[in-house]
Amino acid sequence: MSDFSRSGTIADRIAQIRQTLPANVRLIAVSKQVSIAAMQEAYDAGIRDFGESRVQEAEAKQAQLREWSDVTWHLIGHLQANKANKAIRMFEWIHSVDHLKLAQRLDQLAAQLDQSPQVCLQVKLLPDPNKFGWTIAELLADLPALSECQHLNICGLMTIPPLGLSQSEVIGVFQQTRELAATISRQQLPGLDIQELSMGMSEDYALAVQSGATMIRLGRILFGDRT
Ligand SMILES: *Cc1c(COP(=O)(O)O)cnc(C)c1O
């Protein structure tokens, strides 16, 4: 494991990473367990996309950051059905839709609340007991039902490789995710145009970008190790 202990300012790190990114890659600052002061530094350095793992933590922060009307909030952590209602109201993007029932629940709520959240489907290409998500076979089987979730903008896949893979194995996971997105898009199911690939974290974002990521989710490399 790399050690992302703090060196340089948050603004320096953001600037350095931005220099290496193609223009189409959206940098999401993952601010779970990060102070409001550090988030403010990121905002001042130009970050307008923040990712949070937990609805409750995000709710407390959003309450303090109401003046940030130009920020897009991304939910990146596992969502329990009983928090789906809040999540739809708080997040423009939900990256962690990880099973059909949840997608259908969100679709219902989106209709009721007159919202149309951007959604990524979380996929698990290698077995990983610590992660949620569809296997390829499960996802392909669920596509017709997902296609009927008309109040969701299902536009991406999200993945997190298991810990402990070699670089080439990580690249394999990212490339397979990109291929899966292309396979889905080729089916031309209504409402399932998968253009976004949410993949890459502090340890592996360079490999993800090289494999076609359109959104990277960076925490520790910007803010330092979480305590
Ligand atoms: C915490 C988290 C990240 C950020 O991880 P870092 O290693 O801190 O960059 C990205 N994606 C998800 C889903 C996370 O839970």
The ligand as an SDF file (V2000), in Angstrom:
LIG
                    3D

 15 15  0  0  0  0  0  0  0  0999 V2000
  -13.0470    5.7920   -0.6270 C   0  0  0  0  0  0  0  0  0  0  0  0
  -13.4210    5.5570   -2.0310 C   0  0  0  0  0  0  0  0  0  0  0  0
  -12.6750    6.1320   -3.0790 C   0  0  0  0  0  0  0  0  0  0  0  0
  -11.4190    6.9420   -2.8470 C   0  0  0  0  0  0  0  0  0  0  0  0
  -10.4140    6.0870   -2.4520 O   0  0  0  0  0  0  0  0  0  0  0  0
   -8.8940    6.6260   -2.2570 P   0  0  0  0  0  0  0  0  0  0  0  0
   -8.1090    5.3880   -2.1770 O   0  0  0  0  0  0  0  0  0  0  0  0
   -8.9120    7.4220   -1.0160 O   0  0  0  0  0  0  0  0  0  0  0  0
   -8.5800    7.4460   -3.4590 O   0  0  0  0  0  0  0  0  0  0  0  0
  -13.1130    5.9220   -4.3630 C   0  0  0  0  0  0  0  0  0  0  0  0
  -14.1920    5.1820   -4.6340 N   0  0  0  0  0  0  0  0  0  0  0  0
  -14.9350    4.6080   -3.6650 C   0  0  0  0  0  0  0  0  0  0  0  0
  -16.1170    3.8030   -4.0310 C   0  0  0  0  0  0  0  0  0  0  0  0
  -14.5550    4.7720   -2.3370 C   0  0  0  0  0  0  0  0  0  0  0  0
  -15.2860    4.1930   -1.3710 O   0  0  0  0  0  0  0  0  0  0  0  0
  1  2  1  0
  2  3  1  0
  2 14  2  0
  3  4  1  0
  3 10  2  0
  4  5  1  0
  5  6  1  0
  6  7  2  0
  6  8  1  0
  6  9  1  0
 10 11  1  0
 11 12  2  0
 12 13  1  0
 12 14  1  0
 14 15  1  0
M  END
$$$$
